[in-house]
Amino acid sequence: MRTEYEIIKRPLVTEKFTNLTSDTNTYGFEVLKDANKLDIKKAVEKLFKVKVLRVRTEIVRGKIKRIRRNMGKRSNWKKAFVKLTP
């Protein structure tokens, strides 16, 4: 059994999510890669004591980066868009 703190890794604070928050009451989180929408909804509701209207998820593919002579790849991660009730 995973805890809420394991499911939600960190909030995403970017210009895009700041605009979404002010316009549509949608927040962004980096979540555990194998967490489903129901897990994310329950974790957000329990941690922040809010009512979640909808959850959308997206897998962000890791970029290929060059480290000196070698090529490396960043890890894939999962992003969740959480819309709250007004």
C-alpha positions as CSV (number, residue, x, y, z in Angstrom):
1,M,0.0,0.0,0.0
2,R,1.4,3.3,-1.1
3,T,1.0,6.5,1.0
4,E,-0.2,9.8,-0.3
5,Y,3.4,11.2,0.0
6,E,4.7,8.4,-2.3
7,I,2.0,8.9,-4.9
8,I,2.4,12.7,-5.1
9,K,6.1,13.5,-5.5
10,R,6.0,17.3,-5.9
11,P,3.9,20.1,-7.2
12,L,4.8,21.6,-10.6
13,V,5.3,25.3,-10.3
14,T,5.7,26.7,-13.8
15,E,4.3,29.6,-15.8
16,K,1.9,27.2,-17.6
17,F,0.5,25.9,-14.3
18,T,0.3,29.3,-12.7
19,N,-1.9,30.4,-15.6
20,L,-4.0,27.2,-15.4
21,T,-4.5,27.7,-11.6
22,S,-5.7,31.3,-12.0
23,D,-7.9,30.6,-15.0
24,T,-9.4,27.1,-14.5
25,N,-8.5,26.1,-10.9
26,T,-6.2,23.3,-12.2
27,Y,-3.1,22.3,-10.4
28,G,-0.1,20.2,-11.6
29,F,1.8,17.5,-9.8
30,E,4.6,15.1,-10.5
31,V,3.2,11.7,-9.5
32,L,4.4,8.1,-9.2
33,K,4.7,6.5,-12.6
34,D,2.4,3.6,-11.9
35,A,-0.3,5.6,-10.0
36,N,-3.7,5.7,-11.6
37,K,-6.2,8.5,-11.7
38,L,-8.2,7.2,-8.7
39,D,-5.1,6.9,-6.6
40,I,-4.1,10.5,-7.5
41,K,-7.6,11.8,-6.7
42,K,-7.7,10.2,-3.3
43,A,-4.2,11.4,-2.4
44,V,-4.9,15.0,-3.4
45,E,-8.2,15.0,-1.5
46,K,-6.6,13.6,1.6
47,L,-3.4,15.7,1.6
48,F,-4.9,19.1,0.8
49,K,-8.5,18.6,2.1
50,V,-10.2,19.7,-1.2
51,K,-12.7,18.1,-3.6
52,V,-11.3,17.0,-6.9
53,L,-13.5,17.3,-10.0
54,R,-11.2,15.6,-12.6
55,V,-7.7,14.2,-13.1
56,R,-5.8,14.0,-16.3
57,T,-2.4,12.3,-16.6
58,E,0.4,12.5,-19.1
59,I,3.6,10.5,-19.4
60,V,6.5,12.9,-20.1
61,R,9.3,11.2,-22.0
62,G,12.8,11.7,-20.9
63,K,15.1,13.8,-23.0
64,I,18.3,12.5,-24.6
65,K,21.2,14.5,-23.2
66,R,24.9,14.6,-24.0
67,I,27.3,14.2,-21.1
68,R,30.8,15.0,-22.4
69,R,31.4,12.3,-25.0
70,N,28.5,10.0,-24.0
71,M,24.9,10.2,-24.7
72,G,22.5,9.7,-21.8
73,K,18.8,9.7,-21.3
74,R,16.7,11.2,-18.5
75,S,14.0,9.1,-16.9
76,N,10.4,9.1,-18.0
77,W,8.0,10.6,-15.5
78,K,4.3,11.1,-15.0
79,K,2.4,14.5,-14.8
80,A,-1.1,14.9,-13.4
81,F,-3.4,17.8,-14.0
82,V,-5.9,18.0,-11.1
83,K,-9.0,20.2,-11.5
84,L,-10.7,21.2,-8.3
85,T,-14.4,22.0,-7.7
86,P,-15.1,25.8,-7.3
